[in-house]
Amino acid sequence: MERAAVRLTRQTRTGEGHLPFRAAFIVWAGAARRAEERGPQRFFGEHGFAPATTYELVVDDRRYPPKAILGTAYEFATGERLASGDFEGGKGGAVSVLGKMGFTVQHV
């Protein structure tokens, strides 16, 4: 996923590739909406992630686990499900990717 997330970021930042920035934002928003609709336990169970421990993605004063949201967004965008161990969640992984996309990620 780390390579895929970087690839997705490059595509969205340049507007090239199959997922332009606007579409990527819609995918991220869909993943966040899924987390809200399902509630934490069901969302984590369905997508194989755990609650945030160090960083939180902040959107409209709502807080989300960045790794879980990025992994779910990737699944929505590509149809490929990733396990939590397939990519990093911290500063070198999901936090960095989401930050480059313009999202706010804060230390817990």
SEDO-54808 format. One record per residue (C-alpha): x, z, y; residue in one letter. Coordinates in Angstrom, 2 decimals, padded with zeros to 5 digits, m for minus. Example, Ala and Ser with C-alpha at 12.3 -4.5 7.8 and 13.67 -1.06 7.14 Angstrom:
BEGIN
<node x="012.30" z="007.80" y="m004.50" resn="A"/>
<node x="013.67" z="007.14" y="m001.06" resn="S"/>
***
This chain:
BEGIN
<node x="000.00" z="000.00" y="000.00" resn="M"/>
<node x="002.81" z="000.72" y="002.42" resn="E"/>
<node x="003.84" z="m002.94" y="002.35" resn="R"/>
<node x="000.21" z="m004.01" y="002.46" resn="A"/>
<node x="m000.52" z="m001.69" y="005.39" resn="A"/>
<node x="002.49" z="m003.02" y="007.27" resn="V"/>
<node x="001.39" z="m006.57" y="006.52" resn="R"/>
<node x="m002.12" z="m005.77" y="007.69" resn="L"/>
<node x="m000.73" z="m004.21" y="010.87" resn="T"/>
<node x="001.43" z="m007.24" y="011.62" resn="R"/>
<node x="m001.53" z="m009.51" y="011.11" resn="Q"/>
<node x="m003.78" z="m007.47" y="013.34" resn="T"/>
<node x="m001.19" z="m007.02" y="016.10" resn="R"/>
<node x="m000.43" z="m010.72" y="016.36" resn="T"/>
<node x="m003.93" z="m011.98" y="015.68" resn="G"/>
<node x="m002.59" z="m014.06" y="012.80" resn="E"/>
<node x="m003.59" z="m013.93" y="009.16" resn="G"/>
<node x="m006.92" z="m013.29" y="007.55" resn="H"/>
<node x="m007.80" z="m010.06" y="009.36" resn="L"/>
<node x="m007.65" z="m010.25" y="013.18" resn="P"/>
<node x="m007.63" z="m007.06" y="015.24" resn="F"/>
<node x="m011.39" z="m006.98" y="015.89" resn="R"/>
<node x="m012.14" z="m007.34" y="012.18" resn="A"/>
<node x="m009.56" z="m004.67" y="011.33" resn="A"/>
<node x="m011.20" z="m002.26" y="013.76" resn="F"/>
<node x="m014.59" z="m002.90" y="012.17" resn="I"/>
<node x="m013.09" z="m002.20" y="008.74" resn="V"/>
<node x="m011.57" z="001.11" y="009.96" resn="W"/>
<node x="m014.89" z="002.07" y="011.55" resn="A"/>
<node x="m016.65" z="001.28" y="008.27" resn="G"/>
<node x="m014.31" z="003.57" y="006.39" resn="A"/>
<node x="m014.93" z="006.38" y="008.89" resn="A"/>
<node x="m018.68" z="005.83" y="008.64" resn="R"/>
<node x="m018.42" z="006.00" y="004.84" resn="R"/>
<node x="m016.66" z="009.37" y="005.14" resn="A"/>
<node x="m019.43" z="010.69" y="007.39" resn="E"/>
<node x="m022.26" z="009.39" y="005.22" resn="E"/>
<node x="m020.84" z="010.73" y="001.98" resn="R"/>
<node x="m019.55" z="014.05" y="003.23" resn="G"/>
<node x="m016.01" z="015.21" y="002.47" resn="P"/>
<node x="m016.29" z="016.14" y="m001.20" resn="Q"/>
<node x="m018.16" z="013.03" y="m002.29" resn="R"/>
<node x="m016.02" z="010.74" y="m000.12" resn="F"/>
<node x="m012.76" z="012.17" y="m001.49" resn="F"/>
<node x="m014.09" z="012.00" y="m005.05" resn="G"/>
<node x="m015.23" z="008.39" y="m004.73" resn="E"/>
<node x="m012.04" z="007.16" y="m003.10" resn="H"/>
<node x="m009.43" z="009.42" y="m004.72" resn="G"/>
<node x="m008.04" z="011.17" y="m001.65" resn="F"/>
<node x="m007.81" z="014.75" y="m000.42" resn="A"/>
<node x="m008.47" z="016.46" y="002.93" resn="P"/>
<node x="m005.88" z="016.08" y="005.69" resn="A"/>
<node x="m003.19" z="018.75" y="005.78" resn="T"/>
<node x="m000.87" z="017.74" y="008.62" resn="T"/>
<node x="m002.48" z="015.01" y="010.75" resn="Y"/>
<node x="m006.01" z="014.00" y="011.69" resn="E"/>
<node x="m007.35" z="010.68" y="012.90" resn="L"/>
<node x="m009.47" z="011.36" y="016.00" resn="V"/>
<node x="m012.22" z="008.91" y="016.95" resn="V"/>
<node x="m014.94" z="009.84" y="019.45" resn="D"/>
<node x="m014.11" z="013.55" y="019.11" resn="D"/>
<node x="m014.58" z="013.32" y="015.34" resn="R"/>
<node x="m011.71" z="014.09" y="012.97" resn="R"/>
<node x="m010.89" z="012.24" y="009.79" resn="Y"/>
<node x="m008.09" z="012.37" y="007.18" resn="P"/>
<node x="m005.86" z="009.43" y="008.18" resn="P"/>
<node x="m004.56" z="008.58" y="004.72" resn="K"/>
<node x="m008.05" z="008.56" y="003.21" resn="A"/>
<node x="m009.45" z="006.42" y="006.02" resn="I"/>
<node x="m006.57" z="003.94" y="005.87" resn="L"/>
<node x="m006.79" z="003.69" y="002.08" resn="G"/>
<node x="m010.55" z="003.18" y="002.17" resn="T"/>
<node x="m010.27" z="000.64" y="004.98" resn="A"/>
<node x="m007.67" z="m001.24" y="002.93" resn="Y"/>
<node x="m010.06" z="m001.26" y="m000.02" resn="E"/>
<node x="m012.89" z="m002.58" y="002.17" resn="F"/>
<node x="m010.65" z="m005.30" y="003.61" resn="A"/>
<node x="m009.01" z="m006.49" y="000.40" resn="T"/>
<node x="m011.20" z="m005.32" y="m002.47" resn="G"/>
<node x="m008.13" z="m003.60" y="m003.94" resn="E"/>
<node x="m008.41" z="000.14" y="m004.59" resn="R"/>
<node x="m005.27" z="002.15" y="m004.04" resn="L"/>
<node x="m004.43" z="005.58" y="m005.37" resn="A"/>
<node x="m003.25" z="008.27" y="m002.99" resn="S"/>
<node x="000.23" z="008.05" y="m004.52" resn="G"/>
<node x="000.49" z="004.33" y="m003.73" resn="D"/>
<node x="001.41" z="004.95" y="m000.07" resn="F"/>
<node x="002.57" z="007.63" y="002.34" resn="E"/>
<node x="000.20" z="009.49" y="004.60" resn="G"/>
<node x="002.57" z="011.09" y="007.12" resn="G"/>
<node x="004.51" z="009.80" y="010.11" resn="K"/>
<node x="006.16" z="007.07" y="008.08" resn="G"/>
<node x="002.92" z="005.86" y="006.50" resn="G"/>
<node x="m000.76" z="006.04" y="007.42" resn="A"/>
<node x="m000.13" z="007.94" y="010.66" resn="V"/>
<node x="002.30" z="005.27" y="011.86" resn="S"/>
<node x="000.06" z="002.37" y="010.86" resn="V"/>
<node x="m003.01" z="003.85" y="012.56" resn="L"/>
<node x="m000.99" z="004.71" y="015.67" resn="G"/>
<node x="000.28" z="001.12" y="015.91" resn="K"/>
<node x="m003.31" z="m000.04" y="015.69" resn="M"/>
<node x="m004.09" z="002.05" y="018.78" resn="G"/>
<node x="m005.84" z="004.94" y="017.07" resn="F"/>
<node x="m005.23" z="008.56" y="018.06" resn="T"/>
<node x="m003.66" z="010.67" y="015.33" resn="V"/>
<node x="m002.97" z="014.32" y="016.09" resn="Q"/>
<node x="m000.98" z="017.03" y="014.34" resn="H"/>
<node x="m003.32" z="019.65" y="012.85" resn="V"/>
***
